[in-house]
Amino acid sequence: MAEPQRIVIIGSGLAGASAAGALRERGYDKKLMLLGREAHQPYELPALSKDVLLGNADEPHRVHEPDFYETHGVDLRLGVEVTEIRPGERVVVDSDGATHSYDRLVLATGSTPRTLPVPNADLPGLRTLRTVEDSLSLRGTLTATAEVVIVGAGWIGCEVAAAARSHGADVTVVDPVDLPLRRVLGPKVGEVFRRLHADHGVHWRLGVGVEAFTPHGVRLADGSEVAGDVVVLGVGAKPNTDLAEKAGLTLAGGGVAVDAALRTSSPDICAIGDIAAHDHPRYGRRVRVEHWANAKDQGAHVAGTILGRDEPYTTVPYFFSDQYDLGMEYRGLADAEHDQLVVRGSLEARDFTAFWLREGRLQAAMNVNQWDDGVALQALVDAHAAVSPDQLRSATLSDLV
Ligand SMILES: Cc1cc2nc3c(=O)[nH]c(=O)nc-3n(C[C@H](O)[C@H](O)[C@H](O)COP(=O)(O)OP(=O)(O)OC[C@H]3O[C@@H](n4cnc5c(N)ncnc54)[C@H](O)[C@@H]3O)c2cc1C
């Protein structure tokens, strides 16, 4: 296949900027354009709910050094929204009406925070967290006298709760599920997070959903009200698939359908990061991952695909979180409600590694405040290792690899 003369990337987040970097690293020296809606150079999101919100930093990490784009000949256009893709003409149209032609196109448009379909969901005071502006503006409200209601006990909700408590705010977290993070981690590990936040003074309203927002907080399905002058929604994110859909690309699995090598249904277009519903060879099904490492790694991988290497993306999901003095990493993909949980260490002391086994094979591992076994854990999860609960509880993990 002839090397493309012109590559356009839509979305200047982590996935898009990583793809641009990887293309140059692999020696691609033709035209390369990166179009992004935000006004900032590409940056990473994790600090928005951690260091920036905590007040330890005023800006998140950039994906590349400020001069990278110029020195590497990447035509970075910021504050530019792409409004249309015309696959037949191999052209994208931006909000100024300008057209940009491509031989290969990469979609990396990320996600938008969800809202709730309940009354008053359009009240101006409701906050979500996706951009540096969201984070700085939310931080400004997290004072010692603030009453903060967080809707959603997922990763973002839990991290915002931790940051809000660190500023001394009064914090209530509401979720219709009975434990935080239960869907990902199951009941026993979910309970660790419930207790962590309770120990830091968070009030939980679990097992009851929001029925409506009010000017003074939220009304719950049981009729009770939770007062708050700051209300934050952490109820998940919706992948930005509109452009792809309008262009006639196949959607599936909640995102843009891509094959094992990250190509969409249109042969010249790839999709990566939060929007990519990837036909994952390891899992034999579509997997869409909304995590930092996936955006970065798919960005690197897609460069190879575009330049003619027909290799499947086989990396297993990885993510991390920091809340108060708890740090964790999770590798793999488990069904936490059904897989067998094995714990090495102490859930009580929040010093443990959790494993999830299915039919004797390791699906996922999560180390909490334990940092010595990362390499072994990655190798065991990558290998889908056949291990016994006893081995996981007590053997030297590197010996199992
Ligand atoms: C607050 C927060 C904290 C997080 N913390 C963690 C964490 O601790 N660990 C972890 O593993 N993951 C974390 N994540 C998730 C992780 O950061 C994301 O999965 C990752 O950033 C996705 O990268 P992306 O490039 O696909 O999308 P994004 O980073 O969302 O980038 C997409 C970009 O495309 C732009 N765009 C969209 N449509 C258009 C268009 N039509 N034209 C031009 N530009 C467009 C958007 O404005 C955006 O800048 C966090 C996410 C958030 C929001």
The ligand as an SDF file (V2000), in Angstrom:
LIG
                    3D

 53 58  0  0  0  0  0  0  0  0999 V2000
  -11.4600   14.0660   34.8960 C   0  0  0  0  0  0  0  0  0  0  0  0
  -10.9460   12.7940   34.2830 C   0  0  0  0  0  0  0  0  0  0  0  0
  -10.0320   12.0200   34.9780 C   0  0  0  0  0  0  0  0  0  0  0  0
   -9.5490   10.8450   34.4380 C   0  0  0  0  0  0  0  0  0  0  0  0
   -8.6720   10.0870   35.1700 N   0  0  0  0  0  0  0  0  0  0  0  0
   -8.2160    8.9250   34.6730 C   0  0  0  0  0  0  0  0  0  0  0  0
   -7.3250    8.1090   35.4310 C   0  0  0  0  0  0  0  0  0  0  0  0
   -6.9580    8.4340   36.5540 O   0  0  0  0  0  0  0  0  0  0  0  0
   -6.8770    6.9570   34.8860 N   0  0  0  0  0  0  0  0  0  0  0  0
   -7.2620    6.5550   33.6470 C   0  0  0  0  0  0  0  0  0  0  0  0
   -6.8290    5.4900   33.2020 O   0  0  0  0  0  0  0  0  0  0  0  0
   -8.1180    7.2950   32.8840 N   0  0  0  0  0  0  0  0  0  0  0  0
   -8.5970    8.4700   33.3820 C   0  0  0  0  0  0  0  0  0  0  0  0
   -9.4750    9.2270   32.6390 N   0  0  0  0  0  0  0  0  0  0  0  0
   -9.8920    8.7640   31.3010 C   0  0  0  0  0  0  0  0  0  0  0  0
   -8.9010    9.1590   30.2230 C   0  0  0  0  0  0  0  0  0  0  0  0
   -8.3200   10.4000   30.4720 O   0  0  0  0  0  0  0  0  0  0  0  0
   -9.6060    9.1550   28.8540 C   0  0  0  0  0  0  0  0  0  0  0  0
  -10.0290    7.8400   28.6040 O   0  0  0  0  0  0  0  0  0  0  0  0
   -8.7080    9.6250   27.7240 C   0  0  0  0  0  0  0  0  0  0  0  0
   -8.3180   10.9610   27.9210 O   0  0  0  0  0  0  0  0  0  0  0  0
   -9.4100    9.5180   26.3730 C   0  0  0  0  0  0  0  0  0  0  0  0
   -8.6210   10.1110   25.3990 O   0  0  0  0  0  0  0  0  0  0  0  0
   -9.2260   10.5060   23.9920 P   0  0  0  0  0  0  0  0  0  0  0  0
   -8.0980   11.1680   23.2540 O   0  0  0  0  0  0  0  0  0  0  0  0
   -9.9250    9.3440   23.4010 O   0  0  0  0  0  0  0  0  0  0  0  0
  -10.3610   11.5760   24.3130 O   0  0  0  0  0  0  0  0  0  0  0  0
  -10.2540   13.0560   24.9030 P   0  0  0  0  0  0  0  0  0  0  0  0
   -9.1280   13.1550   25.8770 O   0  0  0  0  0  0  0  0  0  0  0  0
  -11.6240   13.3840   25.3560 O   0  0  0  0  0  0  0  0  0  0  0  0
   -9.8820   13.9430   23.6270 O   0  0  0  0  0  0  0  0  0  0  0  0
  -10.7690   14.1380   22.5760 C   0  0  0  0  0  0  0  0  0  0  0  0
  -10.5740   15.5310   22.0480 C   0  0  0  0  0  0  0  0  0  0  0  0
  -11.2560   15.6420   20.8250 O   0  0  0  0  0  0  0  0  0  0  0  0
  -11.8930   16.8990   20.7520 C   0  0  0  0  0  0  0  0  0  0  0  0
  -13.0000   16.8250   19.7980 N   0  0  0  0  0  0  0  0  0  0  0  0
  -14.1490   16.1310   19.9190 C   0  0  0  0  0  0  0  0  0  0  0  0
  -14.9280   16.2950   18.8190 N   0  0  0  0  0  0  0  0  0  0  0  0
  -14.2350   17.1100   17.9980 C   0  0  0  0  0  0  0  0  0  0  0  0
  -14.5150   17.6590   16.7030 C   0  0  0  0  0  0  0  0  0  0  0  0
  -15.6570   17.3970   16.0620 N   0  0  0  0  0  0  0  0  0  0  0  0
  -13.5950   18.4800   16.1430 N   0  0  0  0  0  0  0  0  0  0  0  0
  -12.4330   18.7610   16.7830 C   0  0  0  0  0  0  0  0  0  0  0  0
  -12.1260   18.2650   18.0070 N   0  0  0  0  0  0  0  0  0  0  0  0
  -13.0170   17.4480   18.6010 C   0  0  0  0  0  0  0  0  0  0  0  0
  -12.3440   17.1310   22.1780 C   0  0  0  0  0  0  0  0  0  0  0  0
  -12.6020   18.5080   22.4140 O   0  0  0  0  0  0  0  0  0  0  0  0
  -11.1220   16.6070   22.9470 C   0  0  0  0  0  0  0  0  0  0  0  0
  -10.1640   17.6220   23.1340 O   0  0  0  0  0  0  0  0  0  0  0  0
   -9.9860   10.4300   33.1600 C   0  0  0  0  0  0  0  0  0  0  0  0
  -10.9160   11.1980   32.4480 C   0  0  0  0  0  0  0  0  0  0  0  0
  -11.4020   12.3680   33.0160 C   0  0  0  0  0  0  0  0  0  0  0  0
  -12.4280   13.1960   32.2590 C   0  0  0  0  0  0  0  0  0  0  0  0
  1  2  1  0
  2  3  1  0
  2 52  2  0
  3  4  2  0
  4  5  1  0
  4 50  1  0
  5  6  2  0
  6  7  1  0
  6 13  1  0
  7  8  2  0
  7  9  1  0
  9 10  1  0
 10 11  2  0
 10 12  1  0
 12 13  2  0
 13 14  1  0
 14 15  1  0
 14 50  1  0
 15 16  1  0
 16 17  1  0
 16 18  1  0
 18 19  1  0
 18 20  1  0
 20 21  1  0
 20 22  1  0
 22 23  1  0
 23 24  1  0
 24 25  2  0
 24 26  1  0
 24 27  1  0
 27 28  1  0
 28 29  2  0
 28 30  1  0
 28 31  1  0
 31 32  1  0
 32 33  1  0
 33 34  1  0
 33 48  1  0
 34 35  1  0
 35 36  1  0
 35 46  1  0
 36 37  1  0
 36 45  1  0
 37 38  2  0
 38 39  1  0
 39 40  1  0
 39 45  2  0
 40 41  1  0
 40 42  2  0
 42 43  1  0
 43 44  2  0
 44 45  1  0
 46 47  1  0
 46 48  1  0
 48 49  1  0
 50 51  2  0
 51 52  1  0
 52 53  1  0
M  END
$$$$
